[in-house]
Amino acid sequence: MIKCVIFDLDGTLINTLEDLRDATNDVLKEYGYPIHDLISIKGMVGYGGFKLLESALPAGKNGQREIEEAFEKFKDYYEKRMTNKTKPYEEIKELILELEKRGIQIAVHTNKPQFAATEIVRTLFPDTSFVDVIGYRSEETKKPNPHFTLEIASKAGVDPKNCLFVGDSLPDYETGKNAGMKIVLVTWGFRDREHLAQKKDAHLIDHPNELLTFL
């Protein structure tokens, strides 16, 4: 029986793509580098801001030092625009209300920087009580490392096998798998159904209310 649902954030609960693109392009413009359109950025997201900058910077300009410097600039730009265009996907708030009504605990585990994850969840879901909202802490502990996913289950007082991990990417699949949790992948996010269907044992859903069938 599912007692806790742990959500990814970007591409799962909320559509952050335009704000991520704008903040990334702000960094690239500062350096005088070519910028990226929405389709290109969509293919770069899902692995955390550090990896986003590694992909966005031009070849030969994306060494460790350059990425670290660009990532610090990115955080400054992104902090100023985190909820300019970002909003929950349709039916997400209704889904969360139904989960709460059923007494199911809710949490967020994302590779988004912690400051951004905390602020966005507070702003867009002000009336929701989350067990925890965990963002990027280090390269070593980011998803698909299950360390913080299991920490959420422990904090909720729920056995991992009674948790459902919901995401929109293969790293989310691996996170849930590594944590010993049931997994649902959503097709409305940053990866299409064909890409997600590589994992034959993952459950795919096209609309938020379909999640209720796995409880």
RABEL-V639977 format. One record per residue. N is the residue number from 0. RES is the residue in one small letter. PHI is phi in radians with two decimals (999 if undefined). NEAR is the number of other ideal C-beta (glycine too) atoms within 10 Angstrom. Layout:
n = {N & N}
res = {RES & RES}
phi = {PHI & PHI}
near = {NEAR & NEAR}
//
This chain:
n = {0 & 1 & 2 & 3 & 4 & 5 & 6 & 7 & 8 & 9 & 10 & 11 & 12 & 13 & 14 & 15 & 16 & 17 & 18 & 19 & 20 & 21 & 22 & 23 & 24 & 25 & 26 & 27 & 28 & 29 & 30 & 31 & 32 & 33 & 34 & 35 & 36 & 37 & 38 & 39 & 40 & 41 & 42 & 43 & 44 & 45 & 46 & 47 & 48 & 49 & 50 & 51 & 52 & 53 & 54 & 55 & 56 & 57 & 58 & 59 & 60 & 61 & 62 & 63 & 64 & 65 & 66 & 67 & 68 & 69 & 70 & 71 & 72 & 73 & 74 & 75 & 76 & 77 & 78 & 79 & 80 & 81 & 82 & 83 & 84 & 85 & 86 & 87 & 88 & 89 & 90 & 91 & 92 & 93 & 94 & 95 & 96 & 97 & 98 & 99 & 100 & 101 & 102 & 103 & 104 & 105 & 106 & 107 & 108 & 109 & 110 & 111 & 112 & 113 & 114 & 115 & 116 & 117 & 118 & 119 & 120 & 121 & 122 & 123 & 124 & 125 & 126 & 127 & 128 & 129 & 130 & 131 & 132 & 133 & 134 & 135 & 136 & 137 & 138 & 139 & 140 & 141 & 142 & 143 & 144 & 145 & 146 & 147 & 148 & 149 & 150 & 151 & 152 & 153 & 154 & 155 & 156 & 157 & 158 & 159 & 160 & 161 & 162 & 163 & 164 & 165 & 166 & 167 & 168 & 169 & 170 & 171 & 172 & 173 & 174 & 175 & 176 & 177 & 178 & 179 & 180 & 181 & 182 & 183 & 184 & 185 & 186 & 187 & 188 & 189 & 190 & 191 & 192 & 193 & 194 & 195 & 196 & 197 & 198 & 199 & 200 & 201 & 202 & 203 & 204 & 205 & 206 & 207 & 208 & 209 & 210 & 211 & 212 & 213 & 214}
res = {m & i & k & c & v & i & f & d & l & d & g & t & l & i & n & t & l & e & d & l & r & d & a & t & n & d & v & l & k & e & y & g & y & p & i & h & d & l & i & s & i & k & g & m & v & g & y & g & g & f & k & l & l & e & s & a & l & p & a & g & k & n & g & q & r & e & i & e & e & a & f & e & k & f & k & d & y & y & e & k & r & m & t & n & k & t & k & p & y & e & e & i & k & e & l & i & l & e & l & e & k & r & g & i & q & i & a & v & h & t & n & k & p & q & f & a & a & t & e & i & v & r & t & l & f & p & d & t & s & f & v & d & v & i & g & y & r & s & e & e & t & k & k & p & n & p & h & f & t & l & e & i & a & s & k & a & g & v & d & p & k & n & c & l & f & v & g & d & s & l & p & d & y & e & t & g & k & n & a & g & m & k & i & v & l & v & t & w & g & f & r & d & r & e & h & l & a & q & k & k & d & a & h & l & i & d & h & p & n & e & l & l & t & f & l}
phi = {999 & -1.36 & -2.04 & -2.57 & -1.99 & -1.88 & -1.77 & -1.17 & -1.88 & -1.10 & 1.45 & -2.08 & -1.58 & -2.34 & -1.71 & -1.82 & -1.02 & -1.19 & -1.19 & -1.14 & -1.07 & -1.13 & -1.18 & -1.10 & -1.19 & -1.04 & -1.12 & -1.09 & -1.10 & -1.07 & -1.50 & 1.41 & -1.63 & -1.07 & -1.69 & -2.08 & -1.51 & -1.10 & -1.12 & -1.11 & -1.10 & -1.01 & -1.33 & -1.71 & -1.50 & 1.98 & -2.11 & 1.73 & -1.11 & -1.09 & -1.20 & -1.04 & -1.18 & -1.05 & -1.32 & -1.35 & -1.20 & -1.11 & -0.99 & 1.54 & -2.07 & -2.15 & -1.30 & -0.96 & -1.13 & -1.13 & -1.14 & -1.05 & -1.14 & -1.15 & -1.15 & -1.13 & -1.15 & -1.01 & -1.04 & -1.13 & -1.14 & -1.18 & -1.03 & -1.40 & -2.38 & -0.96 & -2.12 & -1.08 & -2.14 & -1.30 & -2.73 & -1.12 & -1.15 & -1.01 & 1.34 & -1.19 & -1.12 & -1.14 & -1.08 & -1.08 & -1.07 & -1.20 & -1.08 & -1.08 & -1.03 & -1.50 & 1.36 & -1.60 & -1.29 & -2.27 & -2.54 & -2.21 & -2.31 & -2.37 & -1.57 & -1.19 & -0.87 & -0.99 & -1.04 & -1.28 & -1.04 & -1.07 & -1.20 & -1.15 & -1.10 & -1.08 & -1.33 & -1.56 & -2.28 & -1.15 & -1.79 & -1.72 & -1.69 & -1.66 & -0.99 & -2.90 & -2.22 & -1.99 & -1.95 & -1.10 & -2.00 & -2.87 & -1.08 & -1.20 & -1.87 & -1.28 & -0.98 & -1.55 & -1.04 & -1.52 & -0.89 & -1.35 & -1.10 & -1.21 & -1.11 & -1.09 & -1.02 & -1.10 & -1.11 & -1.35 & 1.26 & -2.15 & -1.10 & -0.90 & -1.18 & -1.79 & -1.94 & -2.05 & -1.76 & -2.09 & -2.60 & -2.26 & -2.58 & -1.17 & -1.03 & -1.16 & -1.01 & -1.12 & -1.08 & -1.09 & -1.10 & -1.12 & -1.55 & 1.29 & -1.89 & -1.25 & -2.27 & -2.23 & -1.96 & -1.73 & -1.71 & -1.56 & -1.61 & -1.60 & -2.23 & -1.46 & -1.02 & -1.04 & -1.12 & -1.22 & -1.21 & -1.04 & -1.64 & -1.15 & -1.65 & -1.51 & -1.58 & -1.85 & -2.25 & -1.84 & -2.43 & -0.93 & -1.17 & -1.16 & -1.05 & -1.11 & -1.27 & -1.74 & -1.45}
near = {7 & 18 & 17 & 23 & 25 & 30 & 28 & 28 & 24 & 26 & 23 & 24 & 28 & 25 & 20 & 24 & 19 & 15 & 23 & 28 & 23 & 18 & 25 & 27 & 18 & 17 & 24 & 20 & 12 & 11 & 14 & 6 & 15 & 10 & 15 & 17 & 9 & 11 & 9 & 13 & 22 & 17 & 11 & 18 & 26 & 22 & 17 & 21 & 23 & 18 & 18 & 24 & 24 & 18 & 16 & 25 & 21 & 11 & 5 & 7 & 12 & 15 & 10 & 9 & 8 & 16 & 21 & 11 & 14 & 25 & 19 & 11 & 17 & 23 & 16 & 11 & 18 & 22 & 13 & 11 & 15 & 22 & 14 & 11 & 14 & 20 & 14 & 16 & 18 & 11 & 15 & 21 & 16 & 12 & 22 & 21 & 12 & 16 & 21 & 14 & 8 & 11 & 7 & 19 & 22 & 21 & 23 & 26 & 29 & 29 & 27 & 27 & 21 & 13 & 14 & 25 & 21 & 15 & 16 & 24 & 21 & 12 & 11 & 18 & 19 & 7 & 8 & 15 & 8 & 17 & 18 & 15 & 22 & 26 & 23 & 20 & 14 & 8 & 10 & 7 & 13 & 21 & 27 & 19 & 18 & 22 & 17 & 23 & 25 & 16 & 16 & 25 & 26 & 11 & 15 & 20 & 10 & 21 & 13 & 20 & 12 & 14 & 25 & 21 & 31 & 25 & 32 & 28 & 25 & 18 & 20 & 32 & 21 & 18 & 26 & 28 & 17 & 17 & 26 & 15 & 26 & 19 & 22 & 24 & 26 & 29 & 17 & 18 & 24 & 22 & 22 & 11 & 12 & 8 & 14 & 20 & 12 & 10 & 15 & 5 & 7 & 18 & 16 & 14 & 17 & 9 & 13 & 22 & 11 & 16 & 22 & 13 & 9 & 14 & 13}
//
